[in-house]
Amino acid sequence: MGTTIHWLAVLVAGVSGFAVGGLWYGPLFLKPWLRAEGKTKEQMGGGHPAMVFGLAFLLNLFSAFILDHVFGTYGNPALAPSLLVAFGVALGFVIPAYGVNYLFAGRKLALFLIDAGYWLVTYLVMGVVLVLLS
């Protein structure tokens, strides 16, 4: 037995996660993130922008899809329990995975906090969108 996937909600949630990234790594935390990364804007880049942004969107879309599926396994709960689930997924799975990688890579705590905060907010926003549009 599977769960019902709310495709429009997943699409909008994926877009919302991508939009949070634009704000988070733009006007909100670009300067502290660059400082923690030890780079300037000119030094940043990691490939063709269309590929980077396209793949980032697809990964946000995949995260929204999985979160919708998780909500479905709980019987599509109301907003408050859904936000607790989204918070738990981010805090229990995504953020610790980043933490382990950052520890072994010797990355700065400030960078971890900015990136972890992005994922926590993103999952919460996706959760709201999924509940409201499902």
Summary of the structure (lengths in Angstrom):
residues: 134
radius of gyration: 15.7
end to end distance: 19.1
largest distance: 50.5
contacts: 392
relative contact order: 0.21
helix: 82%
strand: 0%
